[in-house]
């Protein structure tokens, strides 16, 4: 299949001065192409009763919906089959859409099987009658629907759509049912690609945390082997990574380990001069990265404060830590430190994986701030030799680089999904064999 651009001034029709759709598209109210129902208030008040029986029906809330094809069932209620059959208009069947009307408005799940789910309070059940269900699912999370949600929102921006208003939503779709199916298939495949990358990132993040906890506590030790390889000791599983054209190997029963020590931060950190740049001076077009109290790096600045290896800590709100070894700027409400006695990258990972301990150094009512005296008295456990500190940092660098590369790929694939959604659901592009 190919995706080609077809929209031009000759093949569009104007529904009004602000709304145009291709000639081969239809425009109907949601109520005209589907049945929209919900669990009535009196039904919930007088009849609704949950059960602990595992052989029962799962009741879905907005928080359970991840996307069109996925649910989060970490937390949910169940009702009996008898009650579900009694409340038949809110019982879910295959190809029904689940659409939250309160809170997480704008998410949609397409039901894949019968006799498994029921909608809970504040959820709309949409049963397509004259449109491909999967196509409608993706249209219901499109920009065109988000605009209509904003128009009808009864919660002053908090997310609250009346079912009566939902029935009035305008739905645009190709006349050709085969084109609907093709669009739905392409978007579903792209969404699956995004989901698979997200799952892999979650898996790698758990792995990274597993090794960080053990490497930074001394439970897992590293050394340089006879062939210049980095070796570490854990259990009887073997894992191999590429690292600077060398190999990290699992080894066992190491008897030649280096000693560790307990130290306080005040014994080895130094402070850099406080920045005079305020957060308001940040820009999006500067040459140098600009660090503030946020855990993410989103701003830049035209000048830099430091060019040496440093750790940048948040001093207000929630704890965060950044590592940087090139020219950078930072706001006046950050705390910049470094060490000449301990490997700075090791310190970065130690703080990153011990943010709860760092948070204990934040004090004050309302917005809490970092108490630097308390921070300096905090203890940490680290190898005596910088060589082992550096080897630990290299291992964690390798693990984090793998997950960070996947995050970049995820961002790329998410943007592609957004582009496909805009292009295909607007009729600007269509799919041909």
C-alpha positions in Angstrom: 0.0 0.0 0.0 1.1 3.6 -0.7 0.1 6.8 0.9 -0.5 9.6 -1.7 -1.5 13.2 -1.4 -4.9 14.0 -3.0 -6.3 17.1 -1.3 -6.4 20.2 -3.4 -8.9 23.1 -4.1 -10.7 21.0 -6.8 -11.7 18.1 -4.7 -12.8 19.7 -1.4 -16.2 20.8 -0.3 -17.0 23.5 2.2 -19.4 22.7 5.1 -19.0 26.3 6.3 -16.4 29.0 5.9 -14.1 27.4 8.5 -14.7 23.7 7.7 -13.8 21.8 4.6 -13.6 18.1 3.8 -12.7 16.1 0.6 -15.5 15.4 -1.8 -15.1 11.6 -1.2 -15.7 12.1 2.5 -19.0 12.1 4.5 -19.8 14.3 7.4 -22.4 13.0 9.9 -23.3 13.4 13.6 -22.0 10.6 15.8 -25.6 9.8 16.7 -26.3 9.1 13.0 -23.6 6.5 12.5 -23.6 4.9 16.0 -25.6 4.3 19.1 -24.3 6.2 22.2 -25.3 5.1 25.6 -24.1 5.1 29.2 -24.7 3.7 32.7 -27.7 5.7 34.1 -27.3 7.3 37.4 -30.3 5.5 39.0 -28.8 2.2 37.7 -25.5 2.9 39.5 -27.2 4.1 42.7 -29.8 1.3 43.0 -28.4 -1.7 41.2 -24.6 -1.4 40.9 -22.7 -3.9 43.1 -19.1 -5.2 42.8 -17.9 -8.7 43.4 -14.6 -10.4 44.1 -15.4 -13.4 42.0 -12.7 -13.7 39.3 -15.2 -15.4 36.9 -17.0 -12.1 36.4 -17.1 -8.9 34.3 -14.5 -6.2 34.5 -15.9 -2.7 34.8 -13.9 -0.1 32.9 -13.1 3.4 34.0 -11.2 6.2 32.2 -8.0 5.4 34.1 -8.0 1.9 32.6 -7.7 3.2 29.0 -4.1 3.5 27.6 -5.0 3.7 23.9 -7.2 2.2 21.2 -5.7 -1.2 21.5 -4.5 -1.4 25.1 -5.8 -1.3 28.7 -4.2 -0.8 32.1 -5.8 -3.3 34.4 -3.6 -2.7 37.5 -6.7 -1.5 39.3 -10.4 -2.2 38.5 -13.7 -3.5 39.8 -15.8 -6.5 38.8 -19.5 -7.1 38.6 -21.4 -10.3 38.2 -22.5 -11.7 34.8 -26.1 -11.5 36.0 -25.8 -7.7 36.8 -24.0 -7.1 33.5 -26.8 -8.8 31.5 -29.4 -6.9 33.5 -27.7 -3.5 32.6 -27.6 -4.5 29.0 -27.4 -1.1 27.4 -24.1 -0.4 29.2 -22.7 -3.9 28.7 -19.7 -4.0 26.2 -19.5 -6.2 23.1 -16.9 -6.7 20.5 -16.3 -3.5 18.4 -17.9 -1.2 21.0 -15.9 2.0 21.8 -15.2 3.0 25.4 -15.1 6.8 25.7 -14.6 8.6 29.1 -16.8 11.6 29.5 -15.2 12.9 32.7 -11.5 13.3 33.5 -9.5 11.5 30.9 -11.8 12.7 28.1 -10.2 12.1 24.6 -9.0 8.5 25.2 -10.7 5.6 23.4 -10.5 1.8 23.7 -12.0 -0.6 21.1 -13.4 -3.7 22.7 -11.9 -6.9 21.3 -14.2 -9.6 22.8 -17.7 -10.3 24.1 -18.7 -11.0 27.8 -15.6 -9.5 29.4 -16.2 -5.8 30.0 -18.8 -3.3 31.2 -18.6 0.4 31.4 -18.6 2.1 34.8 -19.8 5.6 35.8 -19.0 8.6 33.5 -18.1 6.4 30.5 -19.9 6.4 27.1 -20.5 3.2 25.1 -20.3 3.9 21.4 -21.6 1.1 19.1 -20.8 1.9 15.4 -23.6 1.1 13.0 -22.6 2.8 9.7 -18.8 3.2 10.0 -15.7 1.0 10.5 -15.3 0.6 14.3 -11.5 0.9 14.2 -11.6 3.9 11.9 -14.0 5.6 14.3 -11.8 4.8 17.2 -8.9 6.6 15.7 -11.1 9.5 14.6 -12.3 9.9 18.2 -8.7 10.6 19.4 -7.9 12.9 16.5 -7.4 16.7 16.6 -10.8 17.3 15.0 -12.5 15.6 18.0 -10.2 17.3 20.5 -11.4 20.6 19.1 -15.0 19.6 19.6 -14.2 18.4 23.2 -12.9 21.8 23.9 -16.0 23.4 22.5 -18.4 21.2 24.5 -16.4 20.8 27.7 -18.7 21.4 30.7 -15.8 21.3 33.2 -14.1 24.6 32.4 -11.1 22.8 31.0 -11.2 19.9 33.5 -12.8 17.5 31.1 -16.5 16.9 31.2 -18.6 16.0 28.2 -22.3 15.3 28.4 -23.5 12.2 26.5 -26.1 14.4 24.7 -23.3 16.7 23.4 -21.1 13.7 22.4 -23.9 12.5 20.1 -23.7 15.8 18.3 -20.0 15.5 17.4 -19.2 15.8 13.7 -17.5 12.7 12.3 -15.7 12.8 8.9 -15.0 9.5 7.1 -14.4 8.2 3.5 -17.4 7.1 1.5 -15.5 3.9 0.6 -15.6 1.4 3.5 -12.4 -0.2 2.1 -10.6 3.1 2.5 -11.8 3.3 6.1 -10.4 -0.2 6.8 -7.0 0.7 5.1 -6.7 3.9 7.2 -7.5 2.0 10.4 -5.0 -0.7 9.5 -2.2 1.7 8.9 -2.9 3.6 12.1 -3.2 0.4 14.1 0.1 -0.9 12.9 1.8 2.4 13.7 0.3 2.5 17.2 1.4 -1.1 17.8 5.0 0.0 16.8 4.8 2.7 19.4 3.4 0.3 22.0 6.2 -2.2 21.4 8.9 0.4 21.9 7.2 1.7 25.1 7.2 -1.9 26.5 10.9 -2.4 25.6 11.8 0.9 27.3 9.9 -0.1 30.4 11.8 -3.4 30.4 15.2 -1.7 30.0 14.4 0.8 32.7 13.7 -2.0 35.1 17.0 -3.7 34.1 18.9 -0.4 34.5 17.4 0.1 38.0 18.3 -3.5 38.9 22.0 -3.1 38.0 22.3 0.5 39.4 21.0 -0.6 42.8 23.6 -3.4 42.9 26.5 -1.6 41.4 26.1 1.5 43.6 25.7 -0.5 46.8 28.7 -2.7 46.2 26.6 -5.9 45.9 27.8 -6.2 42.3 31.5 -5.5 41.9 33.5 -4.5 38.8 37.2 -4.8 37.9 39.4 -4.8 34.9 40.2 -8.3 33.8 43.4 -9.7 32.4 42.4 -8.9 28.8 41.4 -5.3 29.6 37.7 -6.3 29.9 35.4 -5.0 32.5 34.2 -7.9 34.7 31.5 -7.9 37.2 30.1 -10.5 39.6 26.4 -11.3 40.2 24.7 -14.7 39.9 24.9 -17.6 37.4 23.4 -15.6 34.5 25.6 -14.2 31.8 25.1 -10.9 30.0 27.4 -9.4 27.4 27.4 -5.7 26.3 29.6 -3.8 23.9 31.4 -1.0 25.8 34.1 1.1 24.1 34.9 -1.8 21.8 35.4 -4.1 24.8 33.2 -6.6 26.5 31.5 -6.5 29.9 31.3 -10.1 31.2 29.7 -11.7 34.2 32.3 -13.5 36.3 32.0 -15.3 39.6 33.6 -15.9 43.0 35.8 -12.8 42.8 38.3 -12.8 45.6 40.4 -9.8 44.6 37.9 -7.0 45.3 38.7 -3.4 46.2 37.5 -1.9 49.4 34.7 0.6 49.7 34.1 3.5 52.1 31.3 5.5 53.7 31.8 9.2 53.2 29.8 12.5 53.6 29.3 14.8 50.6 31.0 17.6 52.5 34.2 15.6 52.4 34.7 15.8 48.6 32.3 18.2 46.9 33.0 21.8 46.0 30.5 24.5 45.0 30.6 26.6 41.8 29.8 30.3 41.9 26.1 30.9 42.0 24.5 31.8 38.7 23.0 35.3 38.2 20.6 34.2 35.4 16.9 34.1 36.2 14.5 31.5 34.8 12.8 34.3 32.8 15.9 34.8 30.7 15.8 31.3 29.3 15.0 31.0 25.6 14.4 28.3 22.9 17.0 29.6 20.5 20.2 29.9 22.5 23.5 28.2 21.9 23.9 26.6 25.3 21.7 24.2 27.3 20.0 26.0 30.2 19.4 24.0 33.4 16.8 25.0 36.0 14.9 23.1 38.7 13.1 20.9 36.3 14.1 17.2 35.8 14.0 17.7 32.0 16.1 20.0 29.8 13.9 22.1 27.6 15.5 25.6 27.5 18.7 27.3 26.2 20.7 30.5 26.7 23.0 32.7 24.6 25.8 32.7 27.2 27.3 30.0 29.4 28.3 30.0 33.1 30.6 27.0 33.2 32.4 24.7 30.9 33.8 22.3 33.4 32.3 18.9 34.4 29.5 19.6 36.9 26.4 18.3 38.7 23.4 20.6 38.6 20.9 20.1 41.4 17.4 21.5 41.9 17.0 23.6 45.0 13.2 24.1 44.9 10.1 21.8 44.6 11.2 18.3 43.7 14.8 17.0 43.7 16.5 16.5 40.4 20.1 16.1 39.2 21.9 16.6 35.9 25.4 15.9 34.7 27.2 18.0 32.1 30.8 18.3 30.9 30.4 21.0 28.2 29.6 24.7 28.3 26.2 25.3 29.9 24.0 27.9 31.6 21.9 27.5 34.7 19.3 29.5 36.6 20.1 31.2 39.9 17.9 28.7 41.8 20.1 25.7 41.0 23.0 24.3 43.0 26.1 23.4 41.0 28.8 21.2 42.5 31.7 19.1 41.5 34.4 16.9 43.0 38.2 16.5 42.5 38.3 13.4 44.7 35.4 11.3 43.4 34.4 10.6 39.8 31.6 13.1 39.0 29.7 10.7 36.7 29.6 8.2 39.6 28.2 10.9 41.9 25.6 11.7 39.3 24.3 8.1 39.1 24.5 7.8 42.9 22.2 10.8 43.3 20.0 9.9 40.4 19.2 6.6 41.9 18.9 8.0 45.5 16.5 10.9 44.9 14.4 10.0 47.9 17.4 10.5 50.1 18.1 13.8 48.4 14.4 14.7 48.9 14.9 14.3 52.7 17.2 17.3 52.5 14.3 19.6 51.2 12.6 21.6 53.9 10.0 24.3 54.4 6.3 24.7 54.3 4.6 24.9 50.9 7.3 24.8 48.3 10.3 23.0 49.9 13.9 24.0 49.2 17.2 22.2 49.4 18.9 22.6 52.7 22.6 22.6 51.6 23.9 21.9 55.1 21.8 18.8 55.4 22.8 17.7 51.9 26.5 18.0 52.7 26.0 15.8 55.8 24.4 13.0 53.7 26.4 9.8 53.5 27.2 7.7 50.5 28.9 4.4 49.9 31.5 4.3 47.2 34.7 2.5 46.1 38.0 3.9 47.4 39.6 3.7 44.0 38.4 6.1 41.3 39.1 3.4 38.7 36.2 1.3 40.0 34.0 4.4 40.2 34.7 5.1 36.6 34.0 1.4 35.6 30.7 1.5 37.4 29.8 4.8 35.6 30.7 3.3 32.2 28.5 0.3 32.8 25.6 2.5 33.8 26.3 4.8 30.8 26.0 1.9 28.5 22.7 0.7 29.9 21.2 4.2 30.0 22.4 4.9 26.4 20.4 1.9 25.2 17.2 3.1 26.8 17.8 6.7 25.8 18.3 5.7 22.1 15.0 3.9 22.3 13.3 7.0 23.8 14.5 9.0 20.7 13.1 6.3 18.5 9.8 6.4 20.4 9.5 10.1 19.9 10.1 9.7 16.2 7.4 6.9 15.9 4.9 8.9 18.0 5.4 11.9 15.6 4.9 9.6 12.7 1.6 8.3 14.2 0.4 11.9 14.7 1.4 12.8 11.1 -0.4 9.7 9.7 -3.5 10.5 11.8 -3.7 14.1 10.7 -3.0 13.2 7.0 -5.3 10.3 6.6 -8.3 11.3 8.8 -8.4 14.7 7.2 -8.5 13.2 3.7 -5.4 15.2 2.7 -3.7 11.8 1.9 -5.3 8.5 1.0 -4.1 4.9 0.7 -3.9 3.1 -2.6 -2.8 -0.4 -3.4 
